């Protein structure tokens, strides 16, 4: 997706935190409705972010 879309920018409001990840509500992505954003770790240990139904691994 790197070359298909510009980077997303949004304000993140914390919702919850657990051992499996942190959940935020992103405002400013899709109009006025908040969008869930989850920072988590994949089974192989790679950090990732879920926005909607898409998981994106962290890149350096």
Phi and psi restraints in degrees (range 20) as a CNS / XPLOR table:
assign (resid 1 and name C) (resid 2 and name N)
       (resid 2 and name CA) (resid 2 and name C) 1.0 -53.9 20.0 2
assign (resid 2 and name N) (resid 2 and name CA)
       (resid 2 and name C) (resid 3 and name N) 1.0 -42.4 20.0 2
assign (resid 2 and name C) (resid 3 and name N)
       (resid 3 and name CA) (resid 3 and name C) 1.0 -91.9 20.0 2
assign (resid 3 and name N) (resid 3 and name CA)
       (resid 3 and name C) (resid 4 and name N) 1.0 -3.9 20.0 2
assign (resid 3 and name C) (resid 4 and name N)
       (resid 4 and name CA) (resid 4 and name C) 1.0 -97.9 20.0 2
assign (resid 4 and name N) (resid 4 and name CA)
       (resid 4 and name C) (resid 5 and name N) 1.0 -19.3 20.0 2
assign (resid 4 and name C) (resid 5 and name N)
       (resid 5 and name CA) (resid 5 and name C) 1.0 -147.0 20.0 2
assign (resid 5 and name N) (resid 5 and name CA)
       (resid 5 and name C) (resid 6 and name N) 1.0 143.9 20.0 2
assign (resid 5 and name C) (resid 6 and name N)
       (resid 6 and name CA) (resid 6 and name C) 1.0 -70.2 20.0 2
assign (resid 6 and name N) (resid 6 and name CA)
       (resid 6 and name C) (resid 7 and name N) 1.0 161.4 20.0 2
assign (resid 6 and name C) (resid 7 and name N)
       (resid 7 and name CA) (resid 7 and name C) 1.0 -57.9 20.0 2
assign (resid 7 and name N) (resid 7 and name CA)
       (resid 7 and name C) (resid 8 and name N) 1.0 145.4 20.0 2
assign (resid 7 and name C) (resid 8 and name N)
       (resid 8 and name CA) (resid 8 and name C) 1.0 -86.0 20.0 2
assign (resid 8 and name N) (resid 8 and name CA)
       (resid 8 and name C) (resid 9 and name N) 1.0 140.2 20.0 2
assign (resid 8 and name C) (resid 9 and name N)
       (resid 9 and name CA) (resid 9 and name C) 1.0 -128.1 20.0 2
assign (resid 9 and name N) (resid 9 and name CA)
       (resid 9 and name C) (resid 10 and name N) 1.0 133.5 20.0 2
assign (resid 9 and name C) (resid 10 and name N)
       (resid 10 and name CA) (resid 10 and name C) 1.0 -158.0 20.0 2
assign (resid 10 and name N) (resid 10 and name CA)
       (resid 10 and name C) (resid 11 and name N) 1.0 158.1 20.0 2
assign (resid 10 and name C) (resid 11 and name N)
       (resid 11 and name CA) (resid 11 and name C) 1.0 -84.6 20.0 2
assign (resid 11 and name N) (resid 11 and name CA)
       (resid 11 and name C) (resid 12 and name N) 1.0 133.2 20.0 2
assign (resid 11 and name C) (resid 12 and name N)
       (resid 12 and name CA) (resid 12 and name C) 1.0 -108.2 20.0 2
assign (resid 12 and name N) (resid 12 and name CA)
       (resid 12 and name C) (resid 13 and name N) 1.0 127.7 20.0 2
assign (resid 12 and name C) (resid 13 and name N)
       (resid 13 and name CA) (resid 13 and name C) 1.0 -109.9 20.0 2
assign (resid 13 and name N) (resid 13 and name CA)
       (resid 13 and name C) (resid 14 and name N) 1.0 123.9 20.0 2
assign (resid 13 and name C) (resid 14 and name N)
       (resid 14 and name CA) (resid 14 and name C) 1.0 -64.2 20.0 2
assign (resid 14 and name N) (resid 14 and name CA)
       (resid 14 and name C) (resid 15 and name N) 1.0 137.6 20.0 2
assign (resid 14 and name C) (resid 15 and name N)
       (resid 15 and name CA) (resid 15 and name C) 1.0 -114.1 20.0 2
assign (resid 15 and name N) (resid 15 and name CA)
       (resid 15 and name C) (resid 16 and name N) 1.0 -51.8 20.0 2
assign (resid 15 and name C) (resid 16 and name N)
       (resid 16 and name CA) (resid 16 and name C) 1.0 -157.9 20.0 2
assign (resid 16 and name N) (resid 16 and name CA)
       (resid 16 and name C) (resid 17 and name N) 1.0 164.3 20.0 2
assign (resid 16 and name C) (resid 17 and name N)
       (resid 17 and name CA) (resid 17 and name C) 1.0 -140.6 20.0 2
assign (resid 17 and name N) (resid 17 and name CA)
       (resid 17 and name C) (resid 18 and name N) 1.0 137.5 20.0 2
assign (resid 17 and name C) (resid 18 and name N)
       (resid 18 and name CA) (resid 18 and name C) 1.0 -143.0 20.0 2
assign (resid 18 and name N) (resid 18 and name CA)
       (resid 18 and name C) (resid 19 and name N) 1.0 -178.9 20.0 2
assign (resid 18 and name C) (resid 19 and name N)
       (resid 19 and name CA) (resid 19 and name C) 1.0 -67.1 20.0 2
assign (resid 19 and name N) (resid 19 and name CA)
       (resid 19 and name C) (resid 20 and name N) 1.0 -22.1 20.0 2
assign (resid 19 and name C) (resid 20 and name N)
       (resid 20 and name CA) (resid 20 and name C) 1.0 -96.6 20.0 2
assign (resid 20 and name N) (resid 20 and name CA)
       (resid 20 and name C) (resid 21 and name N) 1.0 -11.7 20.0 2
assign (resid 20 and name C) (resid 21 and name N)
       (resid 21 and name CA) (resid 21 and name C) 1.0 166.4 20.0 2
assign (resid 21 and name N) (resid 21 and name CA)
       (resid 21 and name C) (resid 22 and name N) 1.0 175.0 20.0 2
assign (resid 21 and name C) (resid 22 and name N)
       (resid 22 and name CA) (resid 22 and name C) 1.0 -118.5 20.0 2
assign (resid 22 and name N) (resid 22 and name CA)
       (resid 22 and name C) (resid 23 and name N) 1.0 134.7 20.0 2
assign (resid 22 and name C) (resid 23 and name N)
       (resid 23 and name CA) (resid 23 and name C) 1.0 -110.7 20.0 2
assign (resid 23 and name N) (resid 23 and name CA)
       (resid 23 and name C) (resid 24 and name N) 1.0 133.8 20.0 2
assign (resid 23 and name C) (resid 24 and name N)
       (resid 24 and name CA) (resid 24 and name C) 1.0 -128.9 20.0 2
assign (resid 24 and name N) (resid 24 and name CA)
       (resid 24 and name C) (resid 25 and name N) 1.0 157.8 20.0 2
assign (resid 24 and name C) (resid 25 and name N)
       (resid 25 and name CA) (resid 25 and name C) 1.0 -105.8 20.0 2
assign (resid 25 and name N) (resid 25 and name CA)
       (resid 25 and name C) (resid 26 and name N) 1.0 120.1 20.0 2
assign (resid 25 and name C) (resid 26 and name N)
       (resid 26 and name CA) (resid 26 and name C) 1.0 -93.8 20.0 2
assign (resid 26 and name N) (resid 26 and name CA)
       (resid 26 and name C) (resid 27 and name N) 1.0 128.8 20.0 2
assign (resid 26 and name C) (resid 27 and name N)
       (resid 27 and name CA) (resid 27 and name C) 1.0 -111.5 20.0 2
assign (resid 27 and name N) (resid 27 and name CA)
       (resid 27 and name C) (resid 28 and name N) 1.0 145.2 20.0 2
assign (resid 27 and name C) (resid 28 and name N)
       (resid 28 and name CA) (resid 28 and name C) 1.0 94.3 20.0 2
assign (resid 28 and name N) (resid 28 and name CA)
       (resid 28 and name C) (resid 29 and name N) 1.0 4.7 20.0 2
assign (resid 28 and name C) (resid 29 and name N)
       (resid 29 and name CA) (resid 29 and name C) 1.0 -87.0 20.0 2
assign (resid 29 and name N) (resid 29 and name CA)
       (resid 29 and name C) (resid 30 and name N) 1.0 -51.4 20.0 2
assign (resid 29 and name C) (resid 30 and name N)
       (resid 30 and name CA) (resid 30 and name C) 1.0 -126.7 20.0 2
assign (resid 30 and name N) (resid 30 and name CA)
       (resid 30 and name C) (resid 31 and name N) 1.0 64.1 20.0 2
assign (resid 30 and name C) (resid 31 and name N)
       (resid 31 and name CA) (resid 31 and name C) 1.0 79.6 20.0 2
assign (resid 31 and name N) (resid 31 and name CA)
       (resid 31 and name C) (resid 32 and name N) 1.0 -142.9 20.0 2
assign (resid 31 and name C) (resid 32 and name N)
       (resid 32 and name CA) (resid 32 and name C) 1.0 -88.9 20.0 2
assign (resid 32 and name N) (resid 32 and name CA)
       (resid 32 and name C) (resid 33 and name N) 1.0 -14.4 20.0 2
assign (resid 32 and name C) (resid 33 and name N)
       (resid 33 and name CA) (resid 33 and name C) 1.0 -79.8 20.0 2
assign (resid 33 and name N) (resid 33 and name CA)
       (resid 33 and name C) (resid 34 and name N) 1.0 135.1 20.0 2
assign (resid 33 and name C) (resid 34 and name N)
       (resid 34 and name CA) (resid 34 and name C) 1.0 -69.5 20.0 2
assign (resid 34 and name N) (resid 34 and name CA)
       (resid 34 and name C) (resid 35 and name N) 1.0 147.2 20.0 2
assign (resid 34 and name C) (resid 35 and name N)
       (resid 35 and name CA) (resid 35 and name C) 1.0 -117.1 20.0 2
assign (resid 35 and name N) (resid 35 and name CA)
       (resid 35 and name C) (resid 36 and name N) 1.0 131.6 20.0 2
assign (resid 35 and name C) (resid 36 and name N)
       (resid 36 and name CA) (resid 36 and name C) 1.0 -69.9 20.0 2
assign (resid 36 and name N) (resid 36 and name CA)
       (resid 36 and name C) (resid 37 and name N) 1.0 136.6 20.0 2
assign (resid 36 and name C) (resid 37 and name N)
       (resid 37 and name CA) (resid 37 and name C) 1.0 -129.7 20.0 2
assign (resid 37 and name N) (resid 37 and name CA)
       (resid 37 and name C) (resid 38 and name N) 1.0 125.5 20.0 2
assign (resid 37 and name C) (resid 38 and name N)
       (resid 38 and name CA) (resid 38 and name C) 1.0 -121.8 20.0 2
assign (resid 38 and name N) (resid 38 and name CA)
       (resid 38 and name C) (resid 39 and name N) 1.0 124.2 20.0 2
assign (resid 38 and name C) (resid 39 and name N)
       (resid 39 and name CA) (resid 39 and name C) 1.0 -97.2 20.0 2
assign (resid 39 and name N) (resid 39 and name CA)
       (resid 39 and name C) (resid 40 and name N) 1.0 123.6 20.0 2
assign (resid 39 and name C) (resid 40 and name N)
       (resid 40 and name CA) (resid 40 and name C) 1.0 -145.7 20.0 2
assign (resid 40 and name N) (resid 40 and name CA)
       (resid 40 and name C) (resid 41 and name N) 1.0 -175.1 20.0 2
assign (resid 40 and name C) (resid 41 and name N)
       (resid 41 and name CA) (resid 41 and name C) 1.0 -124.4 20.0 2
assign (resid 41 and name N) (resid 41 and name CA)
       (resid 41 and name C) (resid 42 and name N) 1.0 131.8 20.0 2
assign (resid 41 and name C) (resid 42 and name N)
       (resid 42 and name CA) (resid 42 and name C) 1.0 -73.3 20.0 2
assign (resid 42 and name N) (resid 42 and name CA)
       (resid 42 and name C) (resid 43 and name N) 1.0 168.2 20.0 2
assign (resid 42 and name C) (resid 43 and name N)
       (resid 43 and name CA) (resid 43 and name C) 1.0 -58.4 20.0 2
assign (resid 43 and name N) (resid 43 and name CA)
       (resid 43 and name C) (resid 44 and name N) 1.0 -29.6 20.0 2
assign (resid 43 and name C) (resid 44 and name N)
       (resid 44 and name CA) (resid 44 and name C) 1.0 -85.3 20.0 2
assign (resid 44 and name N) (resid 44 and name CA)
       (resid 44 and name C) (resid 45 and name N) 1.0 3.5 20.0 2
assign (resid 44 and name C) (resid 45 and name N)
       (resid 45 and name CA) (resid 45 and name C) 1.0 93.7 20.0 2
assign (resid 45 and name N) (resid 45 and name CA)
       (resid 45 and name C) (resid 46 and name N) 1.0 -4.0 20.0 2
assign (resid 45 and name C) (resid 46 and name N)
       (resid 46 and name CA) (resid 46 and name C) 1.0 -75.8 20.0 2
assign (resid 46 and name N) (resid 46 and name CA)
       (resid 46 and name C) (resid 47 and name N) 1.0 131.0 20.0 2
assign (resid 46 and name C) (resid 47 and name N)
       (resid 47 and name CA) (resid 47 and name C) 1.0 -71.5 20.0 2
assign (resid 47 and name N) (resid 47 and name CA)
       (resid 47 and name C) (resid 48 and name N) 1.0 145.9 20.0 2
assign (resid 47 and name C) (resid 48 and name N)
       (resid 48 and name CA) (resid 48 and name C) 1.0 -149.4 20.0 2
assign (resid 48 and name N) (resid 48 and name CA)
       (resid 48 and name C) (resid 49 and name N) 1.0 169.3 20.0 2
assign (resid 48 and name C) (resid 49 and name N)
       (resid 49 and name CA) (resid 49 and name C) 1.0 -127.9 20.0 2
assign (resid 49 and name N) (resid 49 and name CA)
       (resid 49 and name C) (resid 50 and name N) 1.0 135.0 20.0 2
assign (resid 49 and name C) (resid 50 and name N)
       (resid 50 and name CA) (resid 50 and name C) 1.0 -104.3 20.0 2
assign (resid 50 and name N) (resid 50 and name CA)
       (resid 50 and name C) (resid 51 and name N) 1.0 125.1 20.0 2
assign (resid 50 and name C) (resid 51 and name N)
       (resid 51 and name CA) (resid 51 and name C) 1.0 -125.3 20.0 2
assign (resid 51 and name N) (resid 51 and name CA)
       (resid 51 and name C) (resid 52 and name N) 1.0 114.5 20.0 2
assign (resid 51 and name C) (resid 52 and name N)
       (resid 52 and name CA) (resid 52 and name C) 1.0 66.9 20.0 2
assign (resid 52 and name N) (resid 52 and name CA)
       (resid 52 and name C) (resid 53 and name N) 1.0 -126.6 20.0 2
assign (resid 52 and name C) (resid 53 and name N)
       (resid 53 and name CA) (resid 53 and name C) 1.0 -103.7 20.0 2
assign (resid 53 and name N) (resid 53 and name CA)
       (resid 53 and name C) (resid 54 and name N) 1.0 11.6 20.0 2
assign (resid 53 and name C) (resid 54 and name N)
       (resid 54 and name CA) (resid 54 and name C) 1.0 -109.8 20.0 2
assign (resid 54 and name N) (resid 54 and name CA)
       (resid 54 and name C) (resid 55 and name N) 1.0 131.2 20.0 2
assign (resid 54 and name C) (resid 55 and name N)
       (resid 55 and name CA) (resid 55 and name C) 1.0 -102.8 20.0 2
assign (resid 55 and name N) (resid 55 and name CA)
       (resid 55 and name C) (resid 56 and name N) 1.0 133.4 20.0 2
assign (resid 55 and name C) (resid 56 and name N)
       (resid 56 and name CA) (resid 56 and name C) 1.0 -125.3 20.0 2
assign (resid 56 and name N) (resid 56 and name CA)
       (resid 56 and name C) (resid 57 and name N) 1.0 118.9 20.0 2
assign (resid 56 and name C) (resid 57 and name N)
       (resid 57 and name CA) (resid 57 and name C) 1.0 -69.6 20.0 2
assign (resid 57 and name N) (resid 57 and name CA)
       (resid 57 and name C) (resid 58 and name N) 1.0 152.0 20.0 2
assign (resid 57 and name C) (resid 58 and name N)
       (resid 58 and name CA) (resid 58 and name C) 1.0 -69.8 20.0 2
assign (resid 58 and name N) (resid 58 and name CA)
       (resid 58 and name C) (resid 59 and name N) 1.0 137.6 20.0 2
assign (resid 58 and name C) (resid 59 and name N)
       (resid 59 and name CA) (resid 59 and name C) 1.0 -115.2 20.0 2
assign (resid 59 and name N) (resid 59 and name CA)
       (resid 59 and name C) (resid 60 and name N) 1.0 159.0 20.0 2
